[in-house]
Structure formats: structure tokens, C-alpha cells
Amino acid sequence: MGENRRTTYRISEAARELGISAEWLRVGEKRGFFPPALRDRNGHRCYTEEDIERMRSRSSPRRPGSGRG
């Protein structure tokens, strides 16, 4: 039987994938740096692989002369 369930990550797992702390992920969301996470029925943040890829591009280190910052 093929399942169509998507893999989701809790905040600590997503933060580990991004190389940042879970606290920075919360703060970044609150400040609008990252989009708000979906929540499960218990109110816990859930991230998909697509969410992590989008956030990865936002959390990449800034390089001198990149025009960001």
C-alpha cells in the first residue's frame, strides 16, 4: 500500500538541518525572517522538506559584497 504522507520535522530537527538553534528559528519566525510554521493539532511547529529548503536559502551566511545586509 503506497502512502502519500509527507515527511515533517519538529523545530529541533529543522533547526539541526539548517545549522541554527531552535531558539533562533523561533525568533526568526517571530521577526518575519522565516515564514510562520504550520502547527500540528497539539500546537507544535511542523516543517516539511520544502520549508527547510526555503529557509536554508534565507539562513545562508552573508558574504562581503553580496549586497545583503
N, CA, C, O and CB atoms as a CASP TS submission, in Angstrom:
PFRMAT TS
TARGET T0000
AUTHOR 0000-0000-0000
METHOD Language model
MODEL 1
PARENT N/A
ATOM      1  N   MET     1       0.834  -1.171   0.000  1.00  0.00           N
ATOM      2  CA  MET     1       0.000   0.000   0.000  1.00  0.00           C
ATOM      3  C   MET     1       0.885   1.243   0.000  1.00  0.00           C
ATOM      4  O   MET     1       1.690   1.418   0.915  1.00  0.00           O
ATOM      5  CB  MET     1      -0.952  -0.007   1.208  1.00  0.00           C
ATOM      6  N   GLY     2       0.757   2.096  -0.990  1.00  0.00           N
ATOM      7  CA  GLY     2       1.581   3.303  -1.049  1.00  0.00           C
ATOM      8  C   GLY     2       1.004   4.409  -0.197  1.00  0.00           C
ATOM      9  O   GLY     2      -0.174   4.745  -0.314  1.00  0.00           O
ATOM     10  N   GLU     3       1.822   4.964   0.649  1.00  0.00           N
ATOM     11  CA  GLU     3       1.375   6.065   1.491  1.00  0.00           C
ATOM     12  C   GLU     3       1.789   7.385   0.884  1.00  0.00           C
ATOM     13  O   GLU     3       2.878   7.502   0.323  1.00  0.00           O
ATOM     14  CB  GLU     3       1.934   5.931   2.906  1.00  0.00           C
ATOM     15  N   ASN     4       0.927   8.379   0.993  1.00  0.00           N
ATOM     16  CA  ASN     4       1.202   9.702   0.466  1.00  0.00           C
ATOM     17  C   ASN     4       1.553  10.693   1.567  1.00  0.00           C
ATOM     18  O   ASN     4       1.361  11.897   1.400  1.00  0.00           O
ATOM     19  CB  ASN     4       0.015  10.202  -0.318  1.00  0.00           C
ATOM     20  N   ARG     5       2.055  10.207   2.669  1.00  0.00           N
ATOM     21  CA  ARG     5       2.390  11.088   3.788  1.00  0.00           C
ATOM     22  C   ARG     5       3.690  11.810   3.523  1.00  0.00           C
ATOM     23  O   ARG     5       4.651  11.222   3.026  1.00  0.00           O
ATOM     24  CB  ARG     5       2.485  10.298   5.093  1.00  0.00           C
ATOM     25  N   ARG     6       3.716  13.091   3.858  1.00  0.00           N
ATOM     26  CA  ARG     6       4.927  13.882   3.703  1.00  0.00           C
ATOM     27  C   ARG     6       5.748  13.774   4.983  1.00  0.00           C
ATOM     28  O   ARG     6       5.202  13.651   6.080  1.00  0.00           O
ATOM     29  CB  ARG     6       4.591  15.368   3.379  1.00  0.00           C
ATOM     30  N   THR     7       7.047  13.820   4.824  1.00  0.00           N
ATOM     31  CA  THR     7       7.924  13.845   5.987  1.00  0.00           C
ATOM     32  C   THR     7       7.859  15.233   6.601  1.00  0.00           C
ATOM     33  O   THR     7       7.993  16.240   5.906  1.00  0.00           O
ATOM     34  CB  THR     7       9.390  13.467   5.606  1.00  0.00           C
ATOM     35  N   THR     8       7.653  15.274   7.902  1.00  0.00           N
ATOM     36  CA  THR     8       7.672  16.553   8.607  1.00  0.00           C
ATOM     37  C   THR     8       8.720  16.493   9.708  1.00  0.00           C
ATOM     38  O   THR     8       9.077  15.424  10.205  1.00  0.00           O
ATOM     39  CB  THR     8       6.272  16.894   9.193  1.00  0.00           C
ATOM     40  N   TYR     9       9.196  17.673  10.070  1.00  0.00           N
ATOM     41  CA  TYR     9      10.236  17.811  11.074  1.00  0.00           C
ATOM     42  C   TYR     9       9.723  18.683  12.201  1.00  0.00           C
ATOM     43  O   TYR     9       9.001  19.652  11.965  1.00  0.00           O
ATOM     44  CB  TYR     9      11.523  18.402  10.465  1.00  0.00           C
ATOM     45  N   ARG    10      10.093  18.342  13.424  1.00  0.00           N
ATOM     46  CA  ARG    10       9.824  19.204  14.571  1.00  0.00           C
ATOM     47  C   ARG    10      10.850  20.323  14.546  1.00  0.00           C
ATOM     48  O   ARG    10      11.804  20.272  13.769  1.00  0.00           O
ATOM     49  CB  ARG    10       9.878  18.407  15.927  1.00  0.00           C
ATOM     50  N   ILE    11      10.668  21.325  15.377  1.00  0.00           N
ATOM     51  CA  ILE    11      11.533  22.504  15.335  1.00  0.00           C
ATOM     52  C   ILE    11      12.999  22.154  15.595  1.00  0.00           C
ATOM     53  O   ILE    11      13.886  22.707  14.944  1.00  0.00           O
ATOM     54  CB  ILE    11      11.062  23.531  16.355  1.00  0.00           C
ATOM     55  N   SER    12      13.266  21.250  16.530  1.00  0.00           N
ATOM     56  CA  SER    12      14.664  20.904  16.820  1.00  0.00           C
ATOM     57  C   SER    12      15.310  20.207  15.627  1.00  0.00           C
ATOM     58  O   SER    12      16.487  20.428  15.342  1.00  0.00           O
ATOM     59  CB  SER    12      14.751  20.003  18.069  1.00  0.00           C
ATOM     60  N   GLU    13      14.548  19.369  14.929  1.00  0.00           N
ATOM     61  CA  GLU    13      15.075  18.665  13.762  1.00  0.00           C
ATOM     62  C   GLU    13      15.310  19.633  12.602  1.00  0.00           C
ATOM     63  O   GLU    13      16.329  19.554  11.916  1.00  0.00           O
ATOM     64  CB  GLU    13      14.113  17.546  13.332  1.00  0.00           C
ATOM     65  N   ALA    14      14.357  20.549  12.390  1.00  0.00           N
ATOM     66  CA  ALA    14      14.502  21.540  11.325  1.00  0.00           C
ATOM     67  C   ALA    14      15.701  22.437  11.600  1.00  0.00           C
ATOM     68  O   ALA    14      16.483  22.729  10.695  1.00  0.00           O
ATOM     69  CB  ALA    14      13.220  22.386  11.188  1.00  0.00           C
ATOM     70  N   ALA    15      15.847  22.874  12.845  1.00  0.00           N
ATOM     71  CA  ALA    15      16.972  23.732  13.209  1.00  0.00           C
ATOM     72  C   ALA    15      18.296  23.016  12.978  1.00  0.00           C
ATOM     73  O   ALA    15      19.250  23.620  12.487  1.00  0.00           O
ATOM     74  CB  ALA    15      16.859  24.176  14.672  1.00  0.00           C
ATOM     75  N   ARG    16      18.360  21.750  13.323  1.00  0.00           N
ATOM     76  CA  ARG    16      19.582  20.969  13.109  1.00  0.00           C
ATOM     77  C   ARG    16      19.902  20.895  11.612  1.00  0.00           C
ATOM     78  O   ARG    16      21.060  21.035  11.219  1.00  0.00           O
ATOM     79  CB  ARG    16      19.431  19.540  13.704  1.00  0.00           C
ATOM     80  N   GLU    17      18.893  20.678  10.789  1.00  0.00           N
ATOM     81  CA  GLU    17      19.086  20.632   9.331  1.00  0.00           C
ATOM     82  C   GLU    17      19.615  21.964   8.798  1.00  0.00           C
ATOM     83  O   GLU    17      20.400  21.997   7.851  1.00  0.00           O
ATOM     84  CB  GLU    17      17.765  20.275   8.628  1.00  0.00           C
ATOM     85  N   LEU    18      19.176  23.055   9.416  1.00  0.00           N
ATOM     86  CA  LEU    18      19.571  24.393   8.979  1.00  0.00           C
ATOM     87  C   LEU    18      20.880  24.859   9.591  1.00  0.00           C
ATOM     88  O   LEU    18      21.458  25.848   9.141  1.00  0.00           O
ATOM     89  CB  LEU    18      18.491  25.377   9.313  1.00  0.00           C
ATOM     90  N   GLY    19      21.354  24.156  10.615  1.00  0.00           N
ATOM     91  CA  GLY    19      22.588  24.562  11.281  1.00  0.00           C
ATOM     92  C   GLY    19      22.400  25.771  12.181  1.00  0.00           C
ATOM     93  O   GLY    19      23.339  26.534  12.407  1.00  0.00           O
ATOM     94  N   ILE    20      21.187  25.949  12.696  1.00  0.00           N
ATOM     95  CA  ILE    20      20.898  27.042  13.622  1.00  0.00           C
ATOM     96  C   ILE    20      20.215  26.453  14.851  1.00  0.00           C
ATOM     97  O   ILE    20      19.843  25.280  14.863  1.00  0.00           O
ATOM     98  CB  ILE    20      20.003  28.143  12.949  1.00  0.00           C
ATOM     99  N   SER    21      20.055  27.268  15.874  1.00  0.00           N
ATOM    100  CA  SER    21      19.379  26.779  17.073  1.00  0.00           C
ATOM    101  C   SER    21      17.867  26.859  16.902  1.00  0.00           C
ATOM    102  O   SER    21      17.362  27.648  16.104  1.00  0.00           O
ATOM    103  CB  SER    21      19.820  27.581  18.310  1.00  0.00           C
ATOM    104  N   ALA    22      17.157  26.041  17.655  1.00  0.00           N
ATOM    105  CA  ALA    22      15.698  26.090  17.643  1.00  0.00           C
ATOM    106  C   ALA    22      15.219  27.462  18.108  1.00  0.00           C
ATOM    107  O   ALA    22      14.214  27.973  17.615  1.00  0.00           O
ATOM    108  CB  ALA    22      15.105  24.976  18.537  1.00  0.00           C
ATOM    109  N   GLU    23      15.932  28.051  19.046  1.00  0.00           N
ATOM    110  CA  GLU    23      15.559  29.384  19.535  1.00  0.00           C
ATOM    111  C   GLU    23      15.658  30.417  18.408  1.00  0.00           C
ATOM    112  O   GLU    23      14.768  31.256  18.265  1.00  0.00           O
ATOM    113  CB  GLU    23      16.463  29.799  20.724  1.00  0.00           C
ATOM    114  N   TRP    24      16.724  30.368  17.612  1.00  0.00           N
ATOM    115  CA  TRP    24      16.849  31.323  16.504  1.00  0.00           C
ATOM    116  C   TRP    24      15.738  31.090  15.480  1.00  0.00           C
ATOM    117  O   TRP    24      15.243  32.047  14.884  1.00  0.00           O
ATOM    118  CB  TRP    24      18.242  31.200  15.828  1.00  0.00           C
ATOM    119  N   LEU    25      15.346  29.858  15.269  1.00  0.00           N
ATOM    120  CA  LEU    25      14.253  29.573  14.346  1.00  0.00           C
ATOM    121  C   LEU    25      12.956  30.200  14.860  1.00  0.00           C
ATOM    122  O   LEU    25      12.191  30.767  14.081  1.00  0.00           O
ATOM    123  CB  LEU    25      14.081  28.047  14.159  1.00  0.00           C
ATOM    124  N   ARG    26      12.709  30.101  16.159  1.00  0.00           N
ATOM    125  CA  ARG    26      11.517  30.743  16.757  1.00  0.00           C
ATOM    126  C   ARG    26      11.583  32.264  16.617  1.00  0.00           C
ATOM    127  O   ARG    26      10.617  32.904  16.201  1.00  0.00           O
ATOM    128  CB  ARG    26      11.386  30.360  18.253  1.00  0.00           C
ATOM    129  N   VAL    27      12.739  32.830  16.973  1.00  0.00           N
ATOM    130  CA  VAL    27      12.917  34.290  16.902  1.00  0.00           C
ATOM    131  C   VAL    27      12.825  34.761  15.455  1.00  0.00           C
ATOM    132  O   VAL    27      12.186  35.774  15.169  1.00  0.00           O
ATOM    133  CB  VAL    27      14.278  34.710  17.517  1.00  0.00           C
ATOM    134  N   GLY    28      13.467  34.025  14.540  1.00  0.00           N
ATOM    135  CA  GLY    28      13.420  34.393  13.131  1.00  0.00           C
ATOM    136  C   GLY    28      12.003  34.381  12.586  1.00  0.00           C
ATOM    137  O   GLY    28      11.640  35.228  11.770  1.00  0.00           O
ATOM    138  N   GLU    29      11.209  33.431  13.032  1.00  0.00           N
ATOM    139  CA  GLU    29       9.803  33.378  12.626  1.00  0.00           C
ATOM    140  C   GLU    29       9.039  34.572  13.196  1.00  0.00           C
ATOM    141  O   GLU    29       8.271  35.223  12.489  1.00  0.00           O
ATOM    142  CB  GLU    29       9.153  32.054  13.088  1.00  0.00           C
ATOM    143  N   LYS    30       9.256  34.848  14.465  1.00  0.00           N
ATOM    144  CA  LYS    30       8.565  35.956  15.126  1.00  0.00           C
ATOM    145  C   LYS    30       8.894  37.296  14.472  1.00  0.00           C
ATOM    146  O   LYS    30       8.026  38.159  14.351  1.00  0.00           O
ATOM    147  CB  LYS    30       8.931  35.997  16.607  1.00  0.00           C
ATOM    148  N   ARG    31      10.150  37.471  14.049  1.00  0.00           N
ATOM    149  CA  ARG    31      10.587  38.730  13.427  1.00  0.00           C
ATOM    150  C   ARG    31      10.312  38.783  11.925  1.00  0.00           C
ATOM    151  O   ARG    31      10.598  39.791  11.278  1.00  0.00           O
ATOM    152  CB  ARG    31      12.066  38.936  13.671  1.00  0.00           C
ATOM    153  N   GLY    32       9.763  37.712  11.372  1.00  0.00           N
ATOM    154  CA  GLY    32       9.422  37.712   9.960  1.00  0.00           C
ATOM    155  C   GLY    32      10.542  37.294   9.028  1.00  0.00           C
ATOM    156  O   GLY    32      10.399  37.385   7.809  1.00  0.00           O
ATOM    157  N   PHE    33      11.657  36.835   9.586  1.00  0.00           N
ATOM    158  CA  PHE    33      12.767  36.380   8.758  1.00  0.00           C
ATOM    159  C   PHE    33      12.427  35.051   8.090  1.00  0.00           C
ATOM    160  O   PHE    33      12.818  34.808   6.949  1.00  0.00           O
ATOM    161  CB  PHE    33      14.045  36.244   9.598  1.00  0.00           C
ATOM    162  N   PHE    34      11.704  34.199   8.797  1.00  0.00           N
ATOM    163  CA  PHE    34      11.215  32.925   8.269  1.00  0.00           C
ATOM    164  C   PHE    34       9.693  32.967   8.253  1.00  0.00           C
ATOM    165  O   PHE    34       9.093  33.626   9.103  1.00  0.00           O
ATOM    166  CB  PHE    34      11.736  31.716   9.119  1.00  0.00           C
ATOM    167  N   PRO    35       9.055  32.283   7.313  1.00  0.00           N
ATOM    168  CA  PRO    35       7.590  32.248   7.301  1.00  0.00           C
ATOM    169  C   PRO    35       7.062  31.461   8.505  1.00  0.00           C
ATOM    170  O   PRO    35       7.748  30.580   9.024  1.00  0.00           O
ATOM    171  CB  PRO    35       7.073  31.621   5.981  1.00  0.00           C
ATOM    172  N   PRO    36       5.855  31.778   8.941  1.00  0.00           N
ATOM    173  CA  PRO    36       5.279  31.037  10.070  1.00  0.00           C
ATOM    174  C   PRO    36       5.167  29.552   9.736  1.00  0.00           C
ATOM    175  O   PRO    36       4.807  29.177   8.620  1.00  0.00           O
ATOM    176  CB  PRO    36       3.891  31.605  10.442  1.00  0.00           C
ATOM    177  N   ALA    37       5.474  28.735  10.701  1.00  0.00           N
ATOM    178  CA  ALA    37       5.400  27.282  10.515  1.00  0.00           C
ATOM    179  C   ALA    37       3.967  26.811  10.645  1.00  0.00           C
ATOM    180  O   ALA    37       3.154  27.419  11.341  1.00  0.00           O
ATOM    181  CB  ALA    37       6.296  26.549  11.531  1.00  0.00           C
ATOM    182  N   LEU    38       3.675  25.721   9.966  1.00  0.00           N
ATOM    183  CA  LEU    38       2.404  25.054  10.197  1.00  0.00           C
ATOM    184  C   LEU    38       2.448  24.454  11.598  1.00  0.00           C
ATOM    185  O   LEU    38       3.526  24.208  12.138  1.00  0.00           O
ATOM    186  CB  LEU    38       2.122  23.957   9.109  1.00  0.00           C
ATOM    187  N   ARG    39       1.294  24.222  12.175  1.00  0.00           N
ATOM    188  CA  ARG    39       1.228  23.634  13.518  1.00  0.00           C
ATOM    189  C   ARG    39       0.440  22.340  13.464  1.00  0.00           C
ATOM    190  O   ARG    39      -0.515  22.208  12.698  1.00  0.00           O
ATOM    191  CB  ARG    39       0.585  24.617  14.530  1.00  0.00           C
ATOM    192  N   ASP    40       0.854  21.384  14.289  1.00  0.00           N
ATOM    193  CA  ASP    40       0.078  20.149  14.382  1.00  0.00           C
ATOM    194  C   ASP    40      -1.084  20.381  15.349  1.00  0.00           C
ATOM    195  O   ASP    40      -1.241  21.478  15.885  1.00  0.00           O
ATOM    196  CB  ASP    40       0.974  18.949  14.852  1.00  0.00           C
ATOM    197  N   ARG    41      -1.878  19.372  15.565  1.00  0.00           N
ATOM    198  CA  ARG    41      -3.065  19.556  16.407  1.00  0.00           C
ATOM    199  C   ARG    41      -2.715  19.884  17.855  1.00  0.00           C
ATOM    200  O   ARG    41      -3.570  20.364  18.600  1.00  0.00           O
ATOM    201  CB  ARG    41      -3.923  18.310  16.368  1.00  0.00           C
ATOM    202  N   ASN    42      -1.479  19.635  18.262  1.00  0.00           N
ATOM    203  CA  ASN    42      -1.046  19.979  19.625  1.00  0.00           C
ATOM    204  C   ASN    42      -0.356  21.336  19.686  1.00  0.00           C
ATOM    205  O   ASN    42       0.098  21.749  20.753  1.00  0.00           O
ATOM    206  CB  ASN    42      -0.108  18.907  20.163  1.00  0.00           C
ATOM    207  N   GLY    43      -0.270  22.033  18.559  1.00  0.00           N
ATOM    208  CA  GLY    43       0.345  23.355  18.531  1.00  0.00           C
ATOM    209  C   GLY    43       1.839  23.354  18.281  1.00  0.00           C
ATOM    210  O   GLY    43       2.468  24.412  18.298  1.00  0.00           O
ATOM    211  N   HIS    44       2.421  22.178  18.047  1.00  0.00           N
ATOM    212  CA  HIS    44       3.861  22.107  17.768  1.00  0.00           C
ATOM    213  C   HIS    44       4.137  22.498  16.325  1.00  0.00           C
ATOM    214  O   HIS    44       3.365  22.177  15.421  1.00  0.00           O
ATOM    215  CB  HIS    44       4.407  20.691  18.050  1.00  0.00           C
ATOM    216  N   ARG    45       5.254  23.198  16.123  1.00  0.00           N
ATOM    217  CA  ARG    45       5.638  23.580  14.768  1.00  0.00           C
ATOM    218  C   ARG    45       6.017  22.350  13.958  1.00  0.00           C
ATOM    219  O   ARG    45       6.675  21.438  14.459  1.00  0.00           O
ATOM    220  CB  ARG    45       6.804  24.581  14.795  1.00  0.00           C
ATOM    221  N   CYS    46       5.588  22.338  12.690  1.00  0.00           N
ATOM    222  CA  CYS    46       5.912  21.259  11.756  1.00  0.00           C
ATOM    223  C   CYS    46       6.498  21.867  10.493  1.00  0.00           C
ATOM    224  O   CYS    46       5.951  22.823   9.943  1.00  0.00           O
ATOM    225  CB  CYS    46       4.654  20.398  11.425  1.00  0.00           C
ATOM    226  N   TYR    47       7.592  21.319  10.042  1.00  0.00           N
ATOM    227  CA  TYR    47       8.252  21.806   8.839  1.00  0.00           C
ATOM    228  C   TYR    47       8.372  20.677   7.834  1.00  0.00           C
ATOM    229  O   TYR    47       8.680  19.544   8.202  1.00  0.00           O
ATOM    230  CB  TYR    47       9.638  22.390   9.167  1.00  0.00           C
ATOM    231  N   THR    48       8.128  20.982   6.559  1.00  0.00           N
ATOM    232  CA  THR    48       8.321  20.000   5.501  1.00  0.00           C
ATOM    233  C   THR    48       9.728  20.167   4.932  1.00  0.00           C
ATOM    234  O   THR    48      10.426  21.130   5.248  1.00  0.00           O
ATOM    235  CB  THR    48       7.240  20.155   4.383  1.00  0.00           C
ATOM    236  N   GLU    49      10.127  19.232   4.102  1.00  0.00           N
ATOM    237  CA  GLU    49      11.427  19.352   3.441  1.00  0.00           C
ATOM    238  C   GLU    49      11.468  20.616   2.587  1.00  0.00           C
ATOM    239  O   GLU    49      12.507  21.270   2.496  1.00  0.00           O
ATOM    240  CB  GLU    49      11.715  18.106   2.573  1.00  0.00           C
ATOM    241  N   GLU    50      10.344  20.961   1.961  1.00  0.00           N
ATOM    242  CA  GLU    50      10.280  22.180   1.149  1.00  0.00           C
ATOM    243  C   GLU    50      10.462  23.421   2.017  1.00  0.00           C
ATOM    244  O   GLU    50      11.144  24.364   1.617  1.00  0.00           O
ATOM    245  CB  GLU    50       8.940  22.255   0.394  1.00  0.00           C
ATOM    246  N   ASP    51       9.853  23.426   3.209  1.00  0.00           N
ATOM    247  CA  ASP    51      10.028  24.548   4.139  1.00  0.00           C
ATOM    248  C   ASP    51      11.501  24.719   4.486  1.00  0.00           C
ATOM    249  O   ASP    51      12.024  25.833   4.495  1.00  0.00           O
ATOM    250  CB  ASP    51       9.196  24.330   5.427  1.00  0.00           C
ATOM    251  N   ILE    52      12.160  23.606   4.770  1.00  0.00           N
ATOM    252  CA  ILE    52      13.570  23.658   5.165  1.00  0.00           C
ATOM    253  C   ILE    52      14.424  24.187   4.021  1.00  0.00           C
ATOM    254  O   ILE    52      15.333  24.985   4.252  1.00  0.00           O
ATOM    255  CB  ILE    52      14.066  22.266   5.599  1.00  0.00           C
ATOM    256  N   GLU    53      14.150  23.761   2.796  1.00  0.00           N
ATOM    257  CA  GLU    53      14.908  24.263   1.645  1.00  0.00           C
ATOM    258  C   GLU    53      14.717  25.761   1.470  1.00  0.00           C
ATOM    259  O   GLU    53      15.681  26.476   1.192  1.00  0.00           O
ATOM    260  CB  GLU    53      14.487  23.532   0.368  1.00  0.00           C
ATOM    261  N   ARG    54      13.483  26.253   1.630  1.00  0.00           N
ATOM    262  CA  ARG    54      13.238  27.704   1.528  1.00  0.00           C
ATOM    263  C   ARG    54      13.979  28.449   2.629  1.00  0.00           C
ATOM    264  O   ARG    54      14.580  29.493   2.378  1.00  0.00           O
ATOM    265  CB  ARG    54      11.723  28.013   1.608  1.00  0.00           C
ATOM    266  N   MET    55      13.938  27.918   3.845  1.00  0.00           N
ATOM    267  CA  MET    55      14.617  28.586   4.957  1.00  0.00           C
ATOM    268  C   MET    55      16.127  28.494   4.815  1.00  0.00           C
ATOM    269  O   MET    55      16.848  29.403   5.226  1.00  0.00           O
ATOM    270  CB  MET    55      14.182  27.979   6.290  1.00  0.00           C
ATOM    271  N   ARG    56      16.607  27.406   4.238  1.00  0.00           N
ATOM    272  CA  ARG    56      18.042  27.247   4.036  1.00  0.00           C
ATOM    273  C   ARG    56      18.585  28.405   3.185  1.00  0.00           C
ATOM    274  O   ARG    56      19.664  28.927   3.465  1.00  0.00           O
ATOM    275  CB  ARG    56      18.350  25.883   3.364  1.00  0.00           C
ATOM    276  N   SER    57      17.851  28.796   2.167  1.00  0.00           N
ATOM    277  CA  SER    57      18.301  29.895   1.317  1.00  0.00           C
ATOM    278  C   SER    57      18.280  31.225   2.079  1.00  0.00           C
ATOM    279  O   SER    57      19.067  32.122   1.775  1.00  0.00           O
ATOM    280  CB  SER    57      17.420  29.991   0.060  1.00  0.00           C
ATOM    281  N   ARG    58      17.399  31.355   3.052  1.00  0.00           N
ATOM    282  CA  ARG    58      17.331  32.578   3.865  1.00  0.00           C
ATOM    283  C   ARG    58      18.389  32.619   4.957  1.00  0.00           C
ATOM    284  O   ARG    58      18.778  33.701   5.398  1.00  0.00           O
ATOM    285  CB  ARG    58      15.963  32.705   4.492  1.00  0.00           C
ATOM    286  N   SER    59      18.863  31.449   5.404  1.00  0.00           N
ATOM    287  CA  SER    59      19.791  31.411   6.537  1.00  0.00           C
ATOM    288  C   SER    59      21.231  31.213   6.106  1.00  0.00           C
ATOM    289  O   SER    59      22.108  31.037   6.951  1.00  0.00           O
ATOM    290  CB  SER    59      19.399  30.311   7.489  1.00  0.00           C
ATOM    291  N   SER    60      21.497  31.240   4.788  1.00  0.00           N
ATOM    292  CA  SER    60      22.878  31.042   4.346  1.00  0.00           C
ATOM    293  C   SER    60      23.735  32.221   4.788  1.00  0.00           C
ATOM    294  O   SER    60      23.251  33.349   4.869  1.00  0.00           O
ATOM    295  CB  SER    60      22.946  30.870   2.810  1.00  0.00           C
ATOM    296  N   PRO    61      25.001  31.961   5.071  1.00  0.00           N
ATOM    297  CA  PRO    61      25.880  33.032   5.547  1.00  0.00           C
ATOM    298  C   PRO    61      25.988  34.157   4.538  1.00  0.00           C
ATOM    299  O   PRO    61      26.020  33.926   3.329  1.00  0.00           O
ATOM    300  CB  PRO    61      27.263  32.485   5.854  1.00  0.00           C
ATOM    301  N   ARG    62      26.043  35.358   5.042  1.00  0.00           N
ATOM    302  CA  ARG    62      26.203  36.524   4.167  1.00  0.00           C
ATOM    303  C   ARG    62      27.677  36.693   3.837  1.00  0.00           C
ATOM    304  O   ARG    62      28.549  36.586   4.699  1.00  0.00           O
ATOM    305  CB  ARG    62      25.634  37.815   4.833  1.00  0.00           C
ATOM    306  N   ARG    63      27.921  36.958   2.577  1.00  0.00           N
ATOM    307  CA  ARG    63      29.301  37.158   2.131  1.00  0.00           C
ATOM    308  C   ARG    63      29.545  38.641   1.878  1.00  0.00           C
ATOM    309  O   ARG    63      28.645  39.349   1.427  1.00  0.00           O
ATOM    310  CB  ARG    63      29.597  36.330   0.850  1.00  0.00           C
ATOM    311  N   PRO    64      30.758  39.114   2.165  1.00  0.00           N
ATOM    312  CA  PRO    64      31.082  40.526   1.872  1.00  0.00           C
ATOM    313  C   PRO    64      30.837  40.807   0.399  1.00  0.00           C
ATOM    314  O   PRO    64      31.200  40.015  -0.470  1.00  0.00           O
ATOM    315  CB  PRO    64      32.562  40.856   2.247  1.00  0.00           C
ATOM    316  N   GLY    65      30.210  41.959   0.132  1.00  0.00           N
ATOM    317  CA  GLY    65      29.949  42.361  -1.238  1.00  0.00           C
ATOM    318  C   GLY    65      28.754  41.693  -1.862  1.00  0.00           C
ATOM    319  O   GLY    65      28.516  41.864  -3.058  1.00  0.00           O
ATOM    320  N   SER    66      27.990  40.934  -1.096  1.00  0.00           N
ATOM    321  CA  SER    66      26.844  40.246  -1.669  1.00  0.00           C
ATOM    322  C   SER    66      25.637  41.158  -1.817  1.00  0.00           C
ATOM    323  O   SER    66      24.641  40.779  -2.433  1.00  0.00           O
ATOM    324  CB  SER    66      26.481  39.058  -0.821  1.00  0.00           C
ATOM    325  N   GLY    67      25.723  42.378  -1.244  1.00  0.00           N
ATOM    326  CA  GLY    67      24.615  43.301  -1.354  1.00  0.00           C
ATOM    327  C   GLY    67      23.518  43.050  -0.346  1.00  0.00           C
ATOM    328  O   GLY    67      22.496  43.734  -0.367  1.00  0.00           O
ATOM    329  N   ARG    68      23.704  42.087   0.532  1.00  0.00           N
ATOM    330  CA  ARG    68      22.716  41.802   1.565  1.00  0.00           C
ATOM    331  C   ARG    68      23.223  42.343   2.889  1.00  0.00           C
ATOM    332  O   ARG    68      24.416  42.286   3.188  1.00  0.00           O
ATOM    333  CB  ARG    68      22.426  40.279   1.663  1.00  0.00           C
ATOM    334  N   GLY    69      22.306  42.861   3.665  1.00  0.00           N
ATOM    335  CA  GLY    69      22.703  43.270   5.000  1.00  0.00           C
ATOM    336  C   GLY    69      22.788  44.692   5.140  1.00  0.00           C
ATOM    337  O   GLY    69      23.114  45.188   6.218  1.00  0.00           O
TER
END
